[in-house]
């Protein structure tokens, strides 16, 4: 589904991605973790071309992301993305947030888009909230709407960029519940997250990054079960995030 | 003070020689203001979007061109277009058209920067979210960015349009018979009523500018409250 080969990226002299390679199969749930500034958000944003990269190849669903002739908007319409700060459109109601891209990008009728929106809004447990504005929702609710908005596009895979990092602790659970359910339905997911409980429970694989490089890429049982077999940086990271 | 001079010349103040001659006075001021408000608004919107979406040399060139129009006095541009346009186009451009062109260019240049600032004030995540959903840049602008940026820009548009109404009085230098021009005419003819005449002219400008401000305020309130209700 997603093939990343030797991807590197520089900001001037600073190398933010250093020869990253991995493959994500259909239906697989992969968690990307690592200290802040390790390049994990940058890596996940290269998958749908939001971040350009300088070297290497990324192929998503048979489409080469970095190739000059690639119609990126068309590719992005099939790749769902959820952001740390939700990024709902504040001037539109929840209903319109869900419908906008369906109508403009996919060419669905408004009725069709609203029907689809209602369906996914119910799936994330917010059936009665279609007429609200984003500002009238809690952070957790906003993030669930954002997930529903991405799902309305019938994505072939979903990218989550620290979806719970901007949330109050009591709201993290409601968002993770939706993600767990989504994983259970067989959605291909790449999640940048510090939620190691989620990683252990749901992820098929864990990728550990530091200083722009993928240092570890293994099944999650291995990642959490065999601590001694991990690279030193990953051990330090795990010791820090699991100690509380 | 004797305000009968106003009553005697009221039609001339408000309409100029119309309907027997060309439209003038306050009505022409309104025509000048409305046409250059619309043109400067459209120009400002297009150039502001261009500023926000271009990079490198194209962007620099645009900044330079806008800087030029912001740096020269309106009066000079009016003179300039009055004498330049006939040379460029090979026919005489009426004074009214000249003034509208000059005011629109200058107003548009100011507004372009307001539009640019309004667009730039939105968090980059909004562009990213729109892009991630597959929206192309033009669609993102139309459906996501501008609907949020335009309300932010409204006060700048209002300021610019009010300045523009008052700048339209500069049209008198090329003999366009708008409000200031006919007021000066009447004053010169009557000789002894400048206070009354120009008090009245000030009142007219005040009424025109205040109505614009009140109107815009009402629209903003209705728009704002509608947004809260939904």
Interface residues (C-beta under 8 A of the other chain):
Chain A: X48 X50 X72 X73 X74 X75 X76 X77 X78 X79 X80 X81 X83 X85 X87 X88 X89 X90 X91 X93 X100 X101 X104 X105 X106 X131 X133 X149 X150 X153
Chain B: X123 X125 X126 X128 X129 X130 X131 X132 X133 X134 X135 X136 X139 X143 X144 X147 X148 X227 X228 X230
